[in-house]
Amino acid sequence: MSRTWWRGAAIYQVYLRSFADGNGDGCGDLAGLRSRLGYLKDLGIDAVWLNPWYPSPMADGGYDVADYRDIEPVFGTLAEAEAFIAEAHEHGIKVIIDVVPNHSSTASAWFQEALADPRARDRFWFRDEPNGWSSIFGGPAWTQVPDGQWYLHLFAPEQPDLNWDNPEVHREFEDVLRFWFDRGVDGFRVDSAALLVKSDDAYEDLDGVHDVYRRWREIADEYGDERGERVLIGEVWLPDQERFARYLRPDELHTAFNFDFLSCPWDPAELRRVIDLTLATHLPIGAPPTWVLSNHDVTRPVTRYGRADTGFQHGGRLHGSPSDPELGRRRARAAALLAMALPGGVYVYQGEELGLPEVEDLPDEVRQDPMFARSGGANPGRDGCRVPLPWSGEEPPFGFGGPGPSAPPWLPQPEGWRKLTAQAQLADLDSMLTLYRSALRLRRDLLGDGTLTWLPSEAGVLAFRRESGLVCVSNLGPVAVPLPPGELLLASGPVEGGALPPDTTAWVTGGPGPGVSGR
Ligand code: GLC
């Protein structure tokens, strides 16, 4: 693989708690992940990104990090993490881990020191008076400590914000990056990347944050070698494209998640607008776009696309609104082939390749996401997209706990998932898993980094050609349309008599125009 592997990579997101449970305690772990590396290799992805695996009280699914240089005991040990990195590399899979620099945990040594000694508070945001900010999870963003001072937490009270005006905080994270680069990781996903630097009246996208990433980029660049460059991927949710693009300047982050695409409704004009805007933002600065349909924070695509309102909205406003599972599935398949044909990198969130729906009827008492409790139940939170994966068998835990007896998974799986297990889908040529496996393989040979040329098409149809000659056609209109000439490589639904049905994407090659290379 080339040094710039990340420019066109397919990256699979592993939510470790819910991926595979190696010791049968009901919670996913490194042993489970290691046992499933063959599955990931066969899927055809280039890298995995793991959500935080550090010691954590789990007030926010591990985004409350108590120690940035170790592994949560429920997940395993540092030695197992090192073994996992080495084995992933043997399977040809790169490893990206989450770094959480905006906030730490009230259980961290630094915060405990700050609590005990007011002179040790400069690593956080302690003030005598709160300033009225609200937490992104609901409720106030300030909590009072026993001696009367208040500390800032943009997320849960267990996640105190770090003070990036303090040089010690900079040194600490530079050292943390080196700690994991020295252990072989290929990159970092930077959590809440636009929030680090704050003033007394603003906390998003302040200019000083770019100095942090310039320094981090120097460190990442030091580690690049024959295995390839080490990468920094930003979680940057910003409405302004010009501000967003600043994070991807050549001496800053390598890529960032495309949340406009993730939130976009299943609508041809809107998708075309978002794709064009994405390309216009990225291509001039030489950064590859990314295409994301889901992650651990948002509604599963098959559920979202089956609703009347197909956009993603924060705050769970659409939770429980009617969703047609067949329609949702058809569109999610079409969206996957569209996303994978676009130039740049693509993300697959675990379970997306199985077509798992959002679990909307979890009992309140099992919900763990702080968004649920902090909104007084008004926001169902994100547990519904974090339910443990079904691997095999006819009943829960569907092989999640490995071959032997195991405790119930930390969130209950629906009975109906017997049809969605990886095992059942591998045997089914029409399954979501088979589609993802075929698409990811073809994508490796024919797609990835580059640009696209839009082709003339009927209303409701998106059609473009890639440099390899592959043409991607998505029909979002109400009636079937003729397929372009050429060989049909793959389609997300049945294609009969040369016609592409509604809510279907096809990949075609060999028609007029530049021929296919790289096969
Ligand atoms: C990011 C993560 C989310 C987490 C939040 C606070 O948005 O994706 O899961 O709750 O940061 O760390």
Residues whose N, C-alpha, C, O or C-beta is under 5 A from the ligand:
A	BS01	GLC	D60 Y63 F155 D191 S192 D297
